[in-house]
Amino acid sequence: MSDPTSNTVPGEIFEQHRSQLQALAYRLLGTVSDAEDIVQDANLRWMASHTRLHQASARHTG
C-alpha cells in the first residue's frame, strides 16, 4: 500500500493544517505571535527533513 502523502508537496499539507496547528500552539503558548513563530519553525524543519529524506532515497534507488 502506498503512502497517501508521497506525491503531495509538504507545503500543501502544511497549508491544509496551518490554522489547526496555530490554534493549538496559541492555546499552549498564549500569544498569536509565538504561535505563528513556532508553527512556521516546525514547518521549515519538516520541509528540510522531507527534502533530506527524498535526497537519501534517490541516492539509494539511483
Secondary structure, 3 states (H helix, E strand, C coil): CCCCCCCCCHHHHHHHHHHHHHHHHHHHHCCHHHHHHHHHHHHHHHHHHHHHHHHHHHHHHC
